Amino acid sequence: MSGGRLPVRTRLATGSAGPPAGSAGARAVLGVFALLAAVHLGALAVAAETAEHLTKPALMPVLAGYVLLRGGPRPLVAALLFGCGGDTLLQIGGDAAFLAGMASFAAGHVCYLLLFRRAGGRVPPLLAAGYGVAWLGTVALLWPDLPAGLRLPVAGYSLLLTAMAAAALRAGPLAAAGGALFLLSDTLIATGIADWPQAPAPGFWVMLTYLAAQYALTAGILRTVRAG
C-alpha cells in the first residue's frame, strides 16, 4: 500500500500500538525467548542434540508472541513464524527438506521487505552497491563447491536475502544490523554446504548470528513503530 506521508506507525503496523515495551507480559515472554536461546546455544556448544532439537522450533514462535504482546505489525509476526518453519524443516535433513526450509525463510524475507518498503527511509546507494558486490562475490566463490542441484536455488535465495538486508537500512541501525547478521548466518550455512573448512561447533555460530539477527530485526521494527 502507498500514498500520502502517513506516520511510520500507520505505515508499519496494521493495528494499535499495543502494550508498552515495559509491560509485564511482554517482558516475561522476551525473558522466555532469552532463556530458550541460551539453552539452545548451550546445547549446540556441548552437542546435546535432544535439547537442541527441542528448543529450536520454539524460538521464533516465542519471539512472535512478544511481537503480538507489543501490538507489532502482522507481517513481522508472519516473518518470525516463517522462520520457525525454516528452522524446523532444516532439522529434518536432506535436500528436499533443505529446499522447503529455504522457501519458508524466503517467505519471511518477503514479509520483511514489505515492512521496510513502508518504513519510508532510504537505502544509501553506496551501501546498496556494496551489498550487491558482496552477493555477487559470495555466489561466485561458492558456486563451484555447491552441489549442482542447489546452485541456482541458493543463488536465488541469497539474492532475496541480500535485498532484505539492504532494505533493512531503511528502518534504522538496529534493523540494519539484523539484516547484516542474517546474511552472515546464512553465508555460514552456505559454506558448510559447499564443504569449506568450518570453525569448531559451526552450528553454534550459525544460530548465534541467526538469533541475534531475528531479535535485532524485531527490536528495530518495533522501535520504528514506537517512534512513529
Secondary structure, DSSP 8 states (H G I E B T S, - for coil): ---S---HHHHH-SS---S-TT-HHHHHHHHHHHHHHHHHHHHHHHT-HHHHHHHHHHHHHHHHHHHHHTT--HHHHHHHHHHHHHHHHHHH-SHHHHHHHHHHHHHHHHHHHHHHHHS-----HHHHHHHHHHHHHHHHHHGGGS-HHHHHHHHHHHHHHHHHHHHGGGG-HHHHHHHHHHHHHHHHHHHHHTT----SSHHHHHHHHHHHHHHHHHHHHHHHHHH-
